[in-house]
Amino acid sequence: MASLREDLVEYSKKLSEKNMVIGPGGNTSIREGDFMYIKPSGLSFPELTVDDLVEVEIATGTVTPHHLKPSSEVLLHLYIYQVRDVNCIFHAHPPFVNGITARDIPFRHMFPDSVVYLGRTIPVIDYCVPCTETLAEYVRDNFQDSLAIVLKNHGAITVGENPKTAYLRMEILEGLAYTIWIAKSINDVTPLSYLSDQDIEDVLALDSEKYRQNLLKDKK
């Protein structure tokens, strides 16, 4: 099973490379059976290795003895795994996502790719103090079946079948925010043009997009 953890480290590092986290911020994890392996607290992604990942039992939250502590957002990951059938969680602080939602600009689909990889809707929840059980419960209760969720004035979470999927969803989420920012910057007077509900359903019904969704699930 070590390859899954290697994939987690590989794709986690991309968060730093793409400037979606700063310093030791952000956290990622992978599920393996009854346990999750999570980035430790205080360690930046560029210096992360497989051996640094901390093992935590999902049902109980029991931490396997390790020289490092699990991420301070360990409850956030645990509560999601306990109620959802997902194998990987990425939590980052993408700047355009944070900027757009901090300005209360509606965070909705503008192009087909975001629909395909992020699903019908992207919940945006109000600010809650990080690293608390209150936040973990708040996210769990508002993240039942979506593929991405935005935490105002904090960051975003994506889930997936594998690290590649969770990472790509975060990248596309930030790309959507960047597109909204560009559109808003060019013209702040006329309303933004988002995809309609029917546009979204039409995209999801395309055989070509179903193929891409299935392909992503099968890839590491």
DRENPA-3360 file (N, C-alpha, C; in nm, 2 decimals, always signed):
BEGIN
1 = MASLREDL = +0.08/-0.12/+0.00/+0.00/+0.00/+0.00/+0.08/+0.13/+0.00 ~ +0.21/+0.11/+0.01/+0.30/+0.23/+0.02/+0.28/+0.32/-0.10 ~ +0.25/+0.27/-0.22/+0.24/+0.35/-0.34/+0.13/+0.46/-0.33 ~ +0.02/+0.43/-0.26/-0.08/+0.53/-0.23/-0.02/+0.65/-0.15 ~ +0.06/+0.62/-0.06/+0.12/+0.72/+0.02/+0.22/+0.80/-0.06 ~ +0.29/+0.73/-0.14/+0.38/+0.80/-0.23/+0.31/+0.90/-0.33 ~ +0.20/+0.85/-0.38/+0.11/+0.94/-0.46/+0.06/+1.06/-0.38 ~ +0.03/+1.04/-0.26/-0.02/+1.15/-0.17/+0.09/+1.25/-0.16;
9 = VEYSKKLS = +0.21/+1.21/-0.13/+0.32/+1.30/-0.11/+0.35/+1.38/-0.25 ~ +0.34/+1.30/-0.36/+0.37/+1.36/-0.49/+0.27/+1.47/-0.52 ~ +0.14/+1.44/-0.51/+0.04/+1.54/-0.54/+0.02/+1.65/-0.44 ~ +0.06/+1.62/-0.32/+0.05/+1.72/-0.21/+0.15/+1.83/-0.24 ~ +0.27/+1.79/-0.28/+0.38/+1.89/-0.31/+0.33/+1.99/-0.42 ~ +0.24/+1.94/-0.51/+0.20/+2.03/-0.62/+0.12/+2.15/-0.57 ~ +0.06/+2.13/-0.45/-0.01/+2.25/-0.39/+0.08/+2.36/-0.36 ~ +0.20/+2.33/-0.32/+0.30/+2.44/-0.29/+0.35/+2.49/-0.43;
17 = EKNMVIGP = +0.38/+2.40/-0.52/+0.43/+2.44/-0.65/+0.33/+2.54/-0.72 ~ +0.20/+2.52/-0.70/+0.10/+2.60/-0.77/+0.05/+2.71/-0.68 ~ +0.12/+2.74/-0.57/+0.09/+2.85/-0.48/-0.05/+2.84/-0.42 ~ -0.09/+2.72/-0.39/-0.22/+2.70/-0.33/-0.21/+2.69/-0.18 ~ -0.09/+2.68/-0.12/-0.06/+2.69/+0.02/+0.07/+2.77/+0.04 ~ +0.08/+2.82/+0.16/+0.20/+2.90/+0.19/+0.26/+2.84/+0.32 ~ +0.40/+2.83/+0.32/+0.46/+2.77/+0.44/+0.41/+2.64/+0.47 ~ +0.39/+2.62/+0.60/+0.34/+2.49/+0.65/+0.19/+2.47/+0.64;
25 = GGNTSIRE = +0.12/+2.56/+0.58/-0.03/+2.56/+0.57/-0.08/+2.44/+0.48 ~ -0.21/+2.41/+0.50/-0.27/+2.31/+0.42/-0.24/+2.17/+0.48 ~ -0.33/+2.07/+0.44/-0.31/+1.94/+0.49/-0.38/+1.84/+0.40 ~ -0.33/+1.72/+0.38/-0.38/+1.62/+0.29/-0.38/+1.48/+0.37 ~ -0.46/+1.39/+0.32/-0.46/+1.26/+0.38/-0.51/+1.15/+0.28 ~ -0.48/+1.03/+0.31/-0.52/+0.92/+0.23/-0.58/+0.81/+0.32 ~ -0.69/+0.75/+0.28/-0.75/+0.64/+0.35/-0.69/+0.50/+0.31 ~ -0.65/+0.42/+0.40/-0.61/+0.28/+0.37/-0.68/+0.19/+0.48;
33 = GDFMYIKP = -0.78/+0.12/+0.44/-0.85/+0.04/+0.53/-0.91/+0.11/+0.64 ~ -0.88/+0.08/+0.77/-0.94/+0.14/+0.88/-0.86/+0.26/+0.93 ~ -0.76/+0.30/+0.86/-0.67/+0.41/+0.90/-0.66/+0.51/+0.79 ~ -0.62/+0.63/+0.84/-0.58/+0.74/+0.74/-0.44/+0.78/+0.77 ~ -0.37/+0.83/+0.67/-0.23/+0.87/+0.68/-0.24/+1.02/+0.64 ~ -0.20/+1.11/+0.73/-0.22/+1.25/+0.72/-0.09/+1.33/+0.74 ~ -0.08/+1.44/+0.67/+0.04/+1.52/+0.68/+0.06/+1.57/+0.82 ~ +0.18/+1.57/+0.87/+0.20/+1.62/+1.01/+0.18/+1.77/+1.03;
41 = SGLSFPEL = +0.16/+1.81/+1.15/+0.15/+1.95/+1.18/+0.29/+2.02/+1.17 ~ +0.29/+2.14/+1.12/+0.41/+2.22/+1.11/+0.51/+2.19/+1.01 ~ +0.48/+2.10/+0.92/+0.58/+2.06/+0.81/+0.52/+2.11/+0.68 ~ +0.61/+2.18/+0.60/+0.56/+2.23/+0.47/+0.56/+2.11/+0.37 ~ +0.48/+2.13/+0.27/+0.47/+2.02/+0.17/+0.60/+1.99/+0.10 ~ +0.69/+2.09/+0.06/+0.81/+2.06/-0.01/+0.90/+1.97/+0.07 ~ +0.90/+1.97/+0.20/+0.99/+1.88/+0.28/+0.92/+1.75/+0.32 ~ +0.79/+1.73/+0.28/+0.72/+1.61/+0.32/+0.77/+1.48/+0.26;
49 = TVDDLVEV = +0.78/+1.38/+0.34/+0.82/+1.24/+0.29/+0.71/+1.14/+0.33 ~ +0.71/+1.03/+0.27/+0.62/+0.92/+0.31/+0.63/+0.89/+0.46 ~ +0.75/+0.88/+0.51/+0.77/+0.84/+0.65/+0.72/+0.95/+0.75 ~ +0.69/+1.07/+0.70/+0.64/+1.17/+0.79/+0.49/+1.16/+0.81 ~ +0.42/+1.09/+0.72/+0.28/+1.08/+0.73/+0.24/+1.01/+0.86 ~ +0.14/+1.06/+0.93/+0.10/+1.01/+1.06/-0.02/+0.92/+1.05 ~ -0.02/+0.80/+1.11/-0.13/+0.70/+1.10/-0.23/+0.73/+1.21 ~ -0.36/+0.74/+1.17/-0.47/+0.77/+1.26/-0.58/+0.67/+1.24;
57 = EIATGTVT = -0.63/+0.61/+1.34/-0.75/+0.52/+1.32/-0.87/+0.60/+1.29 ~ -0.95/+0.57/+1.19/-1.06/+0.66/+1.15/-1.18/+0.65/+1.25 ~ -1.21/+0.53/+1.29/-1.32/+0.51/+1.38/-1.31/+0.58/+1.52 ~ -1.19/+0.58/+1.57/-1.16/+0.63/+1.71/-1.08/+0.76/+1.72 ~ -1.00/+0.79/+1.61/-0.91/+0.90/+1.62/-0.78/+0.87/+1.69 ~ -0.76/+0.74/+1.72/-0.64/+0.71/+1.79/-0.52/+0.72/+1.70 ~ -0.42/+0.79/+1.75/-0.30/+0.82/+1.67/-0.19/+0.72/+1.70 ~ -0.14/+0.65/+1.60/-0.03/+0.56/+1.62/+0.10/+0.63/+1.66;
65 = PHHLKPSS = +0.17/+0.59/+1.76/+0.29/+0.66/+1.80/+0.38/+0.70/+1.69 ~ +0.42/+0.82/+1.69/+0.50/+0.88/+1.58/+0.58/+0.99/+1.63 ~ +0.70/+1.03/+1.57/+0.78/+1.14/+1.62/+0.72/+1.27/+1.58 ~ +0.62/+1.27/+1.50/+0.55/+1.40/+1.46/+0.40/+1.39/+1.50 ~ +0.34/+1.51/+1.52/+0.20/+1.52/+1.55/+0.12/+1.53/+1.42 ~ +0.00/+1.47/+1.42/-0.08/+1.49/+1.30/-0.13/+1.63/+1.28 ~ -0.17/+1.66/+1.16/-0.21/+1.80/+1.13/-0.31/+1.85/+1.23 ~ -0.31/+1.98/+1.26/-0.41/+2.03/+1.36/-0.55/+2.03/+1.31;
73 = EVLLHLYI = -0.57/+2.00/+1.18/-0.70/+1.98/+1.12/-0.74/+1.83/+1.11 ~ -0.68/+1.75/+1.20/-0.70/+1.60/+1.19/-0.85/+1.57/+1.21 ~ -0.92/+1.64/+1.29/-1.07/+1.62/+1.31/-1.15/+1.64/+1.18 ~ -1.10/+1.74/+1.11/-1.17/+1.77/+0.98/-1.16/+1.65/+0.89 ~ -1.05/+1.59/+0.88/-1.03/+1.47/+0.79/-1.11/+1.35/+0.85 ~ -1.10/+1.33/+0.98/-1.17/+1.22/+1.04/-1.32/+1.22/+1.02 ~ -1.37/+1.34/+1.04/-1.52/+1.35/+1.04/-1.57/+1.33/+0.89 ~ -1.49/+1.37/+0.79/-1.53/+1.35/+0.65/-1.52/+1.20/+0.62;
81 = YQVRDVNC = -1.41/+1.13/+0.66/-1.40/+0.99/+0.63/-1.50/+0.91/+0.70 ~ -1.54/+0.95/+0.82/-1.64/+0.87/+0.90/-1.78/+0.87/+0.83 ~ -1.81/+0.97/+0.75/-1.94/+0.97/+0.69/-1.95/+0.96/+0.54 ~ -1.83/+0.96/+0.47/-1.82/+0.96/+0.33/-1.73/+0.85/+0.27 ~ -1.77/+0.80/+0.16/-1.70/+0.69/+0.09/-1.59/+0.76/+0.00 ~ -1.49/+0.82/+0.05/-1.39/+0.88/-0.02/-1.25/+0.83/+0.03 ~ -1.15/+0.83/-0.06/-1.02/+0.78/-0.02/-0.91/+0.88/+0.00 ~ -0.94/+1.01/-0.03/-0.84/+1.11/-0.02/-0.90/+1.25/+0.00;
89 = IFHAHPPF = -0.84/+1.33/+0.08/-0.88/+1.46/+0.12/-0.77/+1.56/+0.10 ~ -0.79/+1.67/+0.03/-0.70/+1.78/+0.02/-0.76/+1.90/+0.08 ~ -0.69/+1.97/+0.16/-0.73/+2.10/+0.22/-0.62/+2.20/+0.19 ~ -0.65/+2.31/+0.12/-0.55/+2.41/+0.08/-0.61/+2.55/+0.10 ~ -0.53/+2.65/+0.08/-0.57/+2.79/+0.09/-0.55/+2.86/-0.04 ~ -0.62/+2.82/-0.15/-0.59/+2.88/-0.28/-0.64/+3.03/-0.28 ~ -0.54/+3.12/-0.32/-0.57/+3.26/-0.30/-0.69/+3.32/-0.38 ~ -0.71/+3.27/-0.50/-0.82/+3.33/-0.57/-0.95/+3.28/-0.52;
97 = VNGITARD = -0.96/+3.16/-0.47/-1.08/+3.11/-0.41/-1.11/+3.19/-0.28 ~ -1.01/+3.21/-0.20/-1.02/+3.29/-0.08/-1.07/+3.44/-0.11 ~ -1.00/+3.49/-0.21/-1.03/+3.63/-0.25/-1.17/+3.65/-0.30 ~ -1.22/+3.56/-0.39/-1.35/+3.57/-0.45/-1.46/+3.56/-0.34 ~ -1.45/+3.46/-0.26/-1.55/+3.43/-0.16/-1.55/+3.53/-0.05 ~ -1.43/+3.59/-0.02/-1.42/+3.69/+0.09/-1.50/+3.82/+0.04 ~ -1.51/+3.84/-0.09/-1.58/+3.95/-0.14/-1.73/+3.92/-0.17 ~ -1.77/+3.80/-0.13/-1.91/+3.75/-0.14/-1.96/+3.75/-0.29;
105 = IPFRHMFP = -1.86/+3.73/-0.38/-1.90/+3.71/-0.52/-1.95/+3.57/-0.54 ~ -2.06/+3.55/-0.60/-2.12/+3.41/-0.61/-2.02/+3.32/-0.68 ~ -2.00/+3.20/-0.61/-1.90/+3.11/-0.66/-1.97/+3.00/-0.73 ~ -1.99/+3.01/-0.86/-2.07/+2.92/-0.94/-1.99/+2.88/-1.07 ~ -2.04/+2.78/-1.14/-1.97/+2.74/-1.26/-1.98/+2.84/-1.37 ~ -1.86/+2.85/-1.44/-1.85/+2.94/-1.55/-1.81/+2.87/-1.68 ~ -1.76/+2.75/-1.66/-1.71/+2.67/-1.78/-1.73/+2.52/-1.76 ~ -1.75/+2.44/-1.86/-1.78/+2.30/-1.85/-1.69/+2.22/-1.76;
113 = DSVVYLGR = -1.56/+2.24/-1.77/-1.46/+2.15/-1.70/-1.49/+2.16/-1.55 ~ -1.53/+2.27/-1.50/-1.55/+2.28/-1.35/-1.67/+2.20/-1.32 ~ -1.77/+2.19/-1.41/-1.89/+2.11/-1.38/-1.85/+1.96/-1.38 ~ -1.77/+1.92/-1.48/-1.73/+1.78/-1.49/-1.66/+1.73/-1.37 ~ -1.56/+1.81/-1.32/-1.48/+1.76/-1.21/-1.52/+1.80/-1.07 ~ -1.60/+1.90/-1.06/-1.64/+1.95/-0.93/-1.79/+1.92/-0.90 ~ -1.87/+1.87/-0.99/-2.00/+1.84/-0.97/-2.10/+1.95/-0.98 ~ -2.23/+1.93/-0.96/-2.33/+2.03/-0.98/-2.31/+2.16/-0.90;
121 = TIPVIDYC = -2.28/+2.14/-0.77/-2.28/+2.26/-0.69/-2.15/+2.26/-0.60 ~ -2.11/+2.38/-0.56/-1.99/+2.39/-0.48/-2.03/+2.47/-0.35 ~ -2.06/+2.40/-0.24/-2.10/+2.47/-0.12/-2.00/+2.57/-0.07 ~ -2.04/+2.69/-0.03/-1.96/+2.79/+0.04/-2.01/+2.81/+0.18 ~ -1.93/+2.79/+0.28/-1.98/+2.80/+0.42/-1.91/+2.92/+0.48 ~ -1.98/+2.98/+0.58/-1.92/+3.09/+0.65/-1.80/+3.05/+0.73 ~ -1.72/+3.16/+0.77/-1.60/+3.14/+0.84/-1.63/+3.07/+0.98 ~ -1.54/+2.99/+1.01/-1.54/+2.92/+1.14/-1.39/+2.90/+1.19;
129 = VPCTETLA = -1.37/+2.92/+1.32/-1.23/+2.91/+1.37/-1.16/+2.78/+1.32 ~ -1.04/+2.79/+1.26/-0.97/+2.67/+1.22/-0.93/+2.58/+1.33 ~ -0.91/+2.45/+1.30/-0.85/+2.35/+1.39/-0.94/+2.32/+1.51 ~ -1.07/+2.34/+1.49/-1.17/+2.31/+1.60/-1.26/+2.20/+1.57 ~ -1.32/+2.14/+1.67/-1.43/+2.04/+1.64/-1.55/+2.11/+1.58 ~ -1.57/+2.23/+1.62/-1.68/+2.31/+1.56/-1.67/+2.32/+1.41 ~ -1.55/+2.35/+1.36/-1.53/+2.35/+1.21/-1.55/+2.21/+1.15 ~ -1.49/+2.11/+1.21/-1.50/+1.98/+1.16/-1.65/+1.93/+1.15;
137 = EYVRDNFQ = -1.73/+1.97/+1.25/-1.87/+1.93/+1.24/-1.94/+2.01/+1.14 ~ -1.91/+2.14/+1.13/-1.97/+2.23/+1.03/-1.94/+2.18/+0.89 ~ -1.82/+2.15/+0.86/-1.78/+2.10/+0.73/-1.86/+1.96/+0.70 ~ -1.85/+1.87/+0.79/-1.91/+1.74/+0.78/-2.06/+1.76/+0.74 ~ -2.13/+1.85/+0.81/-2.27/+1.86/+0.79/-2.31/+1.93/+0.66 ~ -2.22/+2.00/+0.60/-2.25/+2.07/+0.48/-2.17/+2.01/+0.36 ~ -2.11/+1.90/+0.38/-2.03/+1.84/+0.27/-2.06/+1.69/+0.25 ~ -2.19/+1.67/+0.24/-2.24/+1.53/+0.24/-2.22/+1.46/+0.11;
145 = DSLAIVLK = -2.23/+1.53/-0.01/-2.22/+1.46/-0.14/-2.15/+1.55/-0.24 ~ -2.10/+1.66/-0.21/-2.02/+1.75/-0.30/-1.88/+1.70/-0.31 ~ -1.81/+1.74/-0.42/-1.67/+1.70/-0.44/-1.58/+1.81/-0.39 ~ -1.63/+1.93/-0.37/-1.54/+2.04/-0.32/-1.63/+2.13/-0.23 ~ -1.57/+2.19/-0.14/-1.64/+2.29/-0.05/-1.54/+2.40/-0.02 ~ -1.60/+2.52/-0.01/-1.52/+2.64/+0.01/-1.55/+2.69/+0.15 ~ -1.44/+2.72/+0.23/-1.46/+2.77/+0.37/-1.42/+2.92/+0.36 ~ -1.52/+3.01/+0.37/-1.49/+3.15/+0.36/-1.38/+3.20/+0.45;
153 = NHGAITVG = -1.29/+3.29/+0.40/-1.18/+3.34/+0.47/-1.08/+3.24/+0.53 ~ -1.08/+3.12/+0.47/-1.00/+3.01/+0.51/-0.93/+2.94/+0.40 ~ -1.02/+2.87/+0.32/-0.96/+2.78/+0.22/-1.06/+2.70/+0.15 ~ -1.02/+2.58/+0.11/-1.11/+2.49/+0.04/-1.07/+2.34/+0.07 ~ -1.17/+2.25/+0.05/-1.14/+2.11/+0.06/-1.20/+2.04/-0.06 ~ -1.12/+1.94/-0.11/-1.16/+1.86/-0.22/-1.14/+1.71/-0.18 ~ -1.22/+1.63/-0.24/-1.21/+1.48/-0.21/-1.20/+1.41/-0.34 ~ -1.15/+1.28/-0.33/-1.14/+1.20/-0.45/-1.11/+1.06/-0.42;
161 = ENPKTAYL = -1.11/+0.98/-0.52/-1.08/+0.84/-0.52/-0.93/+0.81/-0.49 ~ -0.85/+0.91/-0.53/-0.71/+0.90/-0.52/-0.65/+1.04/-0.51 ~ -0.52/+1.05/-0.48/-0.46/+1.18/-0.46/-0.46/+1.27/-0.59 ~ -0.45/+1.20/-0.71/-0.45/+1.28/-0.83/-0.59/+1.35/-0.85 ~ -0.69/+1.27/-0.82/-0.83/+1.33/-0.84/-0.85/+1.44/-0.74 ~ -0.81/+1.43/-0.62/-0.83/+1.53/-0.52/-0.75/+1.65/-0.55 ~ -0.63/+1.63/-0.60/-0.55/+1.75/-0.64/-0.60/+1.82/-0.76 ~ -0.64/+1.75/-0.86/-0.69/+1.81/-0.98/-0.82/+1.89/-0.95;
169 = RMEILEGL = -0.90/+1.84/-0.86/-1.02/+1.92/-0.83/-0.99/+2.05/-0.76 ~ -0.88/+2.05/-0.68/-0.84/+2.17/-0.61/-0.78/+2.27/-0.72 ~ -0.71/+2.22/-0.81/-0.65/+2.30/-0.92/-0.76/+2.36/-1.00 ~ -0.87/+2.28/-1.04/-0.98/+2.33/-1.12/-1.06/+2.43/-1.04 ~ -1.08/+2.41/-0.91/-1.15/+2.50/-0.82/-1.08/+2.64/-0.82 ~ -0.95/+2.64/-0.81/-0.87/+2.76/-0.81/-0.88/+2.83/-0.95 ~ -0.88/+2.74/-1.06/-0.90/+2.80/-1.19/-1.03/+2.86/-1.21 ~ -1.14/+2.81/-1.15/-1.27/+2.87/-1.16/-1.27/+3.00/-1.09;
177 = AYTIWIAK = -1.21/+3.01/-0.97/-1.20/+3.14/-0.90/-1.12/+3.24/-0.98 ~ -1.02/+3.20/-1.04/-0.93/+3.29/-1.13/-1.02/+3.34/-1.24 ~ -1.10/+3.26/-1.31/-1.18/+3.30/-1.42/-1.28/+3.40/-1.37 ~ -1.34/+3.37/-1.25/-1.44/+3.47/-1.20/-1.37/+3.60/-1.17 ~ -1.25/+3.60/-1.12/-1.18/+3.72/-1.09/-1.15/+3.80/-1.21 ~ -1.11/+3.73/-1.32/-1.08/+3.80/-1.45/-1.21/+3.87/-1.50 ~ -1.32/+3.79/-1.50/-1.44/+3.85/-1.55/-1.49/+3.97/-1.47 ~ -1.47/+3.96/-1.34/-1.51/+4.07/-1.25/-1.42/+4.19/-1.27;
185 = SINDVTPL = -1.29/+4.16/-1.30/-1.19/+4.27/-1.31/-1.21/+4.35/-1.44 ~ -1.25/+4.27/-1.55/-1.27/+4.34/-1.68/-1.39/+4.43/-1.68 ~ -1.49/+4.39/-1.61/-1.62/+4.47/-1.61/-1.69/+4.44/-1.48 ~ -1.69/+4.54/-1.39/-1.75/+4.52/-1.26/-1.89/+4.58/-1.26 ~ -1.95/+4.61/-1.38/-2.08/+4.67/-1.38/-2.19/+4.57/-1.43 ~ -2.16/+4.51/-1.54/-2.26/+4.41/-1.59/-2.25/+4.28/-1.51 ~ -2.36/+4.21/-1.50/-2.36/+4.08/-1.42/-2.27/+3.98/-1.48 ~ -2.21/+3.89/-1.40/-2.13/+3.79/-1.44/-2.21/+3.68/-1.51;
193 = SYLSDQDI = -2.16/+3.62/-1.62/-2.23/+3.52/-1.69/-2.19/+3.38/-1.64 ~ -2.28/+3.32/-1.56/-2.26/+3.18/-1.51/-2.33/+3.08/-1.60 ~ -2.29/+2.95/-1.59/-2.37/+2.85/-1.65/-2.51/+2.83/-1.58 ~ -2.61/+2.81/-1.66/-2.74/+2.79/-1.60/-2.75/+2.65/-1.54 ~ -2.86/+2.62/-1.47/-2.88/+2.49/-1.42/-2.90/+2.39/-1.53 ~ -2.96/+2.43/-1.64/-2.98/+2.34/-1.76/-2.85/+2.32/-1.83 ~ -2.76/+2.43/-1.84/-2.63/+2.41/-1.89/-2.55/+2.30/-1.82 ~ -2.56/+2.31/-1.69/-2.49/+2.21/-1.60/-2.54/+2.07/-1.63;
201 = EDVLALDS = -2.67/+2.05/-1.63/-2.72/+1.92/-1.66/-2.68/+1.87/-1.80 ~ -2.68/+1.96/-1.90/-2.64/+1.92/-2.03/-2.50/+1.87/-2.04 ~ -2.41/+1.94/-1.96/-2.27/+1.90/-1.96/-2.26/+1.76/-1.89 ~ -2.32/+1.74/-1.78/-2.31/+1.61/-1.71/-2.37/+1.50/-1.79 ~ -2.46/+1.52/-1.88/-2.52/+1.42/-1.96/-2.43/+1.38/-2.08 ~ -2.33/+1.45/-2.11/-2.25/+1.42/-2.23/-2.17/+1.29/-2.21 ~ -2.17/+1.20/-2.30/-2.09/+1.08/-2.29/-1.95/+1.10/-2.28 ~ -1.90/+1.20/-2.35/-1.75/+1.24/-2.35/-1.71/+1.28/-2.21;
209 = EKYRQNLL = -1.80/+1.35/-2.14/-1.76/+1.39/-2.00/-1.77/+1.28/-1.90 ~ -1.87/+1.19/-1.92/-1.88/+1.07/-1.84/-1.75/+0.98/-1.85 ~ -1.70/+0.98/-1.97/-1.58/+0.90/-2.00/-1.46/+0.97/-1.92 ~ -1.45/+1.10/-1.93/-1.34/+1.17/-1.85/-1.35/+1.15/-1.70 ~ -1.47/+1.15/-1.65/-1.49/+1.13/-1.51/-1.45/+0.99/-1.47 ~ -1.49/+0.89/-1.55/-1.45/+0.75/-1.51/-1.30/+0.73/-1.53 ~ -1.24/+0.79/-1.63/-1.10/+0.78/-1.65/-1.02/+0.83/-1.53 ~ -1.06/+0.95/-1.48/-1.00/+1.01/-1.36/-1.00/+0.92/-1.24;
217 = KDKK = -1.11/+0.85/-1.22/-1.13/+0.76/-1.11/-1.03/+0.64/-1.11 ~ -1.00/+0.60/-1.23/-0.91/+0.48/-1.25/-0.76/+0.51/-1.24 ~ -0.73/+0.64/-1.24/-0.59/+0.68/-1.25/-0.53/+0.71/-1.11 ~ -0.41/+0.68/-1.09/-0.34/+0.72/-0.96/-0.31/+0.87/-0.97;
% end
